[in-house]
């Protein structure tokens, strides 16, 4: 797996495996999934990365805090 970030475009690309992109599908306006010829997911492109990743991380931290409070 390889992760690259373009700070000017604010795009993170996660290459899950080597191969040529044959097809892609937009999950939403900021996330595109890329597939090889066999239909295997080979890459994920995240646009507006700072905003999207911060929101995802904050949501996970909140969930973890709530889970820990319920255990006590």
Residue pairs with C-beta under 8 A, 6 or more apart in sequence:
1 14
1 15
1 16
1 17
2 14
2 15
3 12
3 13
3 14
3 15
4 12
4 13
4 15
5 11
5 12
5 13
5 49
6 13
9 47
10 47
10 48
10 49
10 50
11 45
11 46
11 47
11 49
12 45
12 46
12 49
12 53
13 43
13 44
13 45
13 46
14 43
14 44
14 45
14 46
15 42
15 43
16 41
16 42
16 43
16 44
17 36
17 40
17 42
18 42
19 36
19 37
19 40
19 42
20 36
20 37
21 34
21 35
21 36
21 42
21 43
22 35
22 36
22 37
23 34
23 35
23 39
24 32
24 33
24 34
24 35
25 32
25 33
25 35
26 32
26 33
27 33
29 47
30 46
30 47
30 48
30 52
31 44
31 45
31 46
31 47
31 52
32 44
32 45
32 47
33 41
33 43
33 44
34 41
34 42
34 43
34 44
34 45
35 41
35 42
36 42
46 52
46 53
